[in-house]
Amino acid sequence: MRVVLPRRHTPITPNLTPMVDVVFQLIVFFIATSTLARLEFAQFVQLPEAESGQEIESAASLVAATVLPDGRVFIGSRRVSPDDITRILQRKGQELGRDKVEFYIRADGETTYANVEPLLEAATRAGVWRVRFGVKLAKDSH
């Protein structure tokens, strides 16, 4: 006679290691990208108001400069001169093509044109013609 033994049901446990790895990778990715985004616009400026404007997308072809009220110029968290900007734009133009490079200037509303003009001249020397200015949309424009 055959004896039937009760079956043992072993609980099925999912392997969580791959999921933990993916979540960890996502956390590292978001920390790294948020740090880079903060460095790109490390200096706080009070942008001038405008009636209209377009949002820009951050791209590899974008070079962003910040002009403080006292005339100091930064790219990211590094202080630069107009000659530095010319070299940076020329290098970017050699990598991507001059017609694809875009120069984004974030100038404080309190700064003077005399502080911004050297940046425009630097872009001209580098052969970069796509220049945009950062503005804050006026509240009554929407």
Stockholm file with secondary structure:
# STOCKHOLM 1.0

chainA/1-142         MRVVLPRRHTPITPNLTPMVDVVFQLIVFFIATSTLARLEFAQFVQLPEAESGQEIESAASLVAATVLPDGRVFIGSRRVSPDDITRILQRKGQELGRDKVEFYIRADGETTYANVEPLLEAATRAGVWRVRFGVKLAKDSH
#=GR chainA/1-142 SS CCCCCCCCCCCCCCCCHHHHHHHHHHHHHHHHHHHHHHHHTCSCCCCCEESCCCCCCCCTTEEEEEECTTSCEEETTEEECHHHHHHHHHHHHHHHCGGGCEEEEEECTTSCHHHHHHHHHHHHHHTCCEEEECCEECGGGC
#=GC SS_cons         CCCCCCCCCCCCCCCCHHHHHHHHHHHHHHHHHHHHHHHHTCSCCCCCEESCCCCCCCCTTEEEEEECTTSCEEETTEEECHHHHHHHHHHHHHHHCGGGCEEEEEECTTSCHHHHHHHHHHHHHHTCCEEEECCEECGGGC
//
